[in-house]
Amino acid sequence: MAQETYNGRTIELYANSPEHKQKIVDEAKKRNCTVSKYIFSVLEAAERPRVDPVNAEELNSLREENRALRRSLAERNHENERQAQELQKLRSEAFLRPSAIATFDPDLLRVLQAGPIHGHKLLEAIGINLQDGEAVRAIMRQLELMEHHGFIAKGARGWRWLK
């Protein structure tokens, strides 16, 4: 029987099983509250209005916008890749023409200055396709020129920057 101070406010609650009762008691302990407070918090949470889900039309609109943005990003990535290849080709051509005025590939300089590196890894690091013979020849020409003028040297650990 409940204490007189609780008369008129008590509820008897029967659990489905002793295990179910213990589960409720354990959950209340986890939250540092009494079983009554725990049960009331669960009931109050169930009464709260739920956020309206996004309507189907708005969801479809957002999905279509997402698709369009993904396509645009893919197109721009493809264009960037194409332009990088074109730039590499132009840089390569300058070193393959006799008596041409050309500047060294800035990516090549950056990689060489970072530390010793072997030929294939060097080509990968600056984004040269090994199948592109012209680009490979142009890089090799640049390496020869830099080695001839004492900027780099080839050793057991690969090409290294000297200056």
N, C-alpha and C positions, 0 to 999 in steps of 0.2 A: 504494500500500500504506500502511496506517495505521501511525502510530508505535507503538512497543512499549507505551507507557503506555496506549494505547487498545485493545490486543488483547483480544478477547472482548466489547467493548462497541460495536463499529462496526456500522453498517447502511448498505448501499448503497441509494440511493433514486433511481429514475429518474422524471423528470417526463414528462408527456405530450408536451411540446414545449419547445423553447428559450424560447418566450414564457411558458409556464406556469412554468418554472424561474425566469425573471426576475421574474415576479409574486411568487413565494414569497420570493425574495431581497429584493425591494423592500418587501414587507410586514414582513419581519424588520428591515430597516433603519429603517422608520418607527417600530418599537417599540424601537429601540436594543438589539437582542439578536442573537445568532447565529441562523443558520438552524435549527440543532438545537434551541435553546431555543424558537424560535417554533413549530416543528412539535410539540414536546412540549406546549407550552401549549395548542395547538389540540386535541390528543388528550386532555389532561386535562379541558379544558372539555367535550368530548363525553362523557366518562365521568361527570361530575357528575350527580347525580340532579336531575331537573327538578321544578319545583314542580307539585304536583297542580293541574290546572285545576279551576275551580269546577264542582261537579256541576250538572247541568241543572236539578234541582229547586230548588236554591238560587238559580241564575241567574234562573229564572222568578219565584221569590218576590221577588227584588230588583227585577226589571222591573215587577212588579205594584205593589210599594210605590212605585216611582218614578212610575208612572202616577197612582196615588192622590194622591201629593204634588203632582204637576203640576195635577191637577183641583182640589185644595184651594186651591192658590195662585191659579189662575185665578178661582175663585169669590170668594176674598178680594179680589183685585184688582178684580173687578167690583163687589163690595160697597163697597169704598173709593171707587170712581168714583161710584157711586150716592149715597153719603153726601156726597161733595164737591159733587155737583150739588144735592142737597137743601139743604145748608148755604148754597150760593150763592143758591138760590131764597129761603130765609128771610131772608138779608141783603138781597136785592133788595126783597122785599116791605116790609121795614121802611122803606125810603127812598121807596117809592111811595105809602104811606099818608099822608094829611095829618096833621100834628101828631103824628107818631109819634116815639118816642124810639128812636134807632138809633145804632149805633157804625159807624165807617168800616171798610170791608173792610181787614183787616191786610195782605193780599196787595197790595191797591191802594196802600196807604201805602208798603210796602216797595219796590215797583217805582218809584213816583214819587220816592222818596228816593234811589234808585240813580242817577238821572240823567234827562236829557230823553228823552222817548219819545213817539212819535206814537200816535194813537188806535187803529188796528188792531193795532199791535204791543203796545200796552198791554193790550188785551182778550185777545190771545193769551197774553201773559205771565202774566195772572192766571187763565187757563183759562176764559174766557167764550166760549161758542159764539156766533158772530155771528148765527146764525139764531134765538137766544133773545132776542126783542125785549124782554121784560120785564127780563132781566138786563142787557141793554145800556142800557136806560133808567135802571135803578137806578144803574149805574156813572156814567152821564152826570150824573145828579142829584148823586151824591157829588162829582164833579168840579166841578160848578157851585157847590155849597156851599163846597168848599175854596177855589175861586177867589174867591168872594164874600167870604170871611173872610181872604183874603190868604195862604193857605198855599201855593198853587200859582199859576202863571201859564202861559198858553198863548202860545208864541212860534213862530218859524219852525222851530225844531228839535223842536217838540212841547211836551207838558206838562213843566214843570220845578218842582221843589220850591224854595220861597223861604225858609222858616224854618230 
